[in-house]
């Protein structure tokens, strides 16, 4: 049974892209956890290797990286919330999502995954090489995030192409996700 008329008008066997939305909670949670763990490590006075800073938190480069990582996570969250709001609105109104709306949900999914990865990449740099030690939970977060964010439904390149085509009015399908 279709979810309140949201079944895709495309051919049978197609997978609606909004099925990717459940991936976004774990992706955002992983990025947020990496931010919190990095903050905890910095608050304990982690030094900045090969510098004269006895505390990495005092270094402007670390402060900027933390700000950028937090902002990237916020951006990812806003895109995920917009995608969820678009879907919730369509369900509440029993409205079928048109191609541009479905494509934007895919794009928001890709942006969420990409920004979360970028945030964690910054946090790994703040932590230095020890970020990759097996005992460091951030490396596990990084590994899990790298895997989850590369799920086919969160494909950065394909979802961007789908959205770009929809913006240009090209309706010929290139993916089973729309």
C-alpha positions in Angstrom: 0.0 0.0 0.0 1.5 3.4 -0.9 2.2 5.9 1.8 -0.7 8.3 1.4 -0.3 8.6 -2.3 3.5 9.0 -2.3 4.1 6.1 -4.6 6.4 7.1 -7.5 4.7 7.6 -10.8 7.7 5.9 -12.4 7.8 2.4 -13.7 7.3 -0.6 -11.3 10.5 -1.6 -9.5 11.7 1.9 -8.8 12.8 2.9 -5.4 11.6 6.2 -4.0 14.6 8.3 -2.9 13.0 9.3 0.3 13.8 5.9 1.6 17.3 7.3 2.2 16.1 9.6 5.0 16.5 6.9 7.7 20.2 6.9 6.9 20.5 10.5 7.9 19.9 10.1 11.7 22.9 7.8 12.2 25.1 9.9 9.9 24.3 13.0 11.8 24.7 11.2 15.1 28.1 10.0 14.1 29.3 13.5 13.2 27.9 15.0 16.4 29.6 12.3 18.4 32.9 13.0 16.8 32.5 16.7 17.6 31.8 15.9 21.2 34.6 13.5 21.6 37.1 15.9 20.0 35.8 18.7 22.3 36.3 16.4 25.3 39.8 15.6 24.3 40.7 19.3 23.8 39.2 20.2 27.1 41.6 17.8 28.8 44.5 20.0 27.5 45.6 17.9 24.5 48.8 19.7 23.2 49.2 20.7 19.6 52.1 18.6 18.4 55.3 20.3 17.2 53.9 23.7 18.2 54.5 26.0 21.1 50.8 25.6 22.2 50.6 23.6 25.4 46.9 23.3 24.7 45.6 22.7 21.2 42.4 24.5 22.1 44.4 27.8 22.4 45.5 27.5 18.7 43.4 29.6 16.3 43.7 26.9 13.7 42.0 24.4 16.1 39.4 27.0 17.0 38.6 27.6 13.4 38.4 23.8 12.6 36.0 23.3 15.5 33.8 26.1 14.4 33.9 24.9 10.8 33.1 21.3 11.9 30.2 22.4 14.0 28.8 24.6 11.2 29.1 21.7 8.7 27.1 19.5 11.1 24.5 22.3 11.5 24.3 22.6 7.7 23.9 18.8 7.3 21.2 18.9 9.9 19.3 21.7 8.2 19.3 19.8 4.9 18.1 16.6 6.6 15.3 18.5 8.3 14.2 20.1 5.1 14.1 16.8 3.4 12.0 15.3 6.2 9.8 18.4 6.3 9.1 18.1 2.6 8.1 14.5 3.0 6.1 15.1 6.1 4.2 17.9 4.3 3.4 15.7 1.4 2.2 12.9 3.6 0.0 15.3 5.7 -1.6 16.7 2.5 -1.8 13.3 0.8 0.1 14.9 -2.0 2.3 13.1 -4.5 5.8 14.6 -4.6 6.7 15.8 -8.1 10.1 15.1 -9.7 11.8 18.3 -8.5 10.7 17.7 -4.9 11.9 14.1 -5.0 15.2 15.1 -6.6 15.7 17.8 -3.9 15.2 15.2 -1.2 17.9 13.1 -2.9 20.2 16.2 -3.1 19.5 17.0 0.6 20.5 13.5 1.5 23.7 13.7 -0.5 24.5 17.2 1.1 23.9 15.8 4.6 26.2 12.9 4.0 28.9 15.0 2.4 28.9 17.8 5.0 29.0 15.2 7.9 32.1 13.6 6.3 33.7 17.0 5.8 33.1 17.8 9.5 34.6 14.6 10.7 37.6 15.0 8.4 38.3 18.4 10.1 38.0 16.8 13.5 40.4 14.0 12.5 42.9 16.7 11.6 42.4 18.4 14.9 43.1 15.1 16.7 46.2 14.4 14.6 47.5 11.0 13.7 46.4 9.6 17.1 42.8 10.0 15.7 43.4 6.8 13.8 44.6 4.7 16.8 42.4 1.7 17.3 41.7 2.8 20.9 40.3 6.1 19.7 36.5 6.0 19.2 36.8 8.8 16.6 38.4 6.4 14.1 35.5 4.0 14.5 33.1 6.9 14.0 35.1 7.9 10.9 35.0 4.3 9.5 31.3 3.9 10.1 30.5 7.4 8.7 32.6 6.8 5.6 30.6 3.6 5.0 27.1 4.8 5.8 27.5 8.0 3.8 28.5 6.1 0.7 25.3 4.0 0.7 23.8 4.1 -2.8 20.8 6.1 -1.6 23.2 8.9 -0.4 25.3 8.9 -3.5 26.8 12.4 -3.9 27.4 12.3 -7.6 24.3 10.5 -8.8 22.0 12.5 -6.5 23.5 15.8 -7.7 23.0 14.7 -11.3 19.4 13.8 -10.6 18.8 17.2 -9.0 20.5 19.1 -11.7 18.4 17.3 -14.4 15.2 18.0 -12.4 16.2 21.7 -12.2 16.7 21.8 -15.9 13.3 20.0 -16.6 14.9 16.9 -17.9 12.5 14.1 -16.9 14.2 11.1 -18.5 15.1 8.8 -15.6 18.7 8.0 -14.8 18.2 6.4 -11.5 15.7 4.0 -9.9 15.6 6.3 -6.9 13.2 9.0 -8.3 
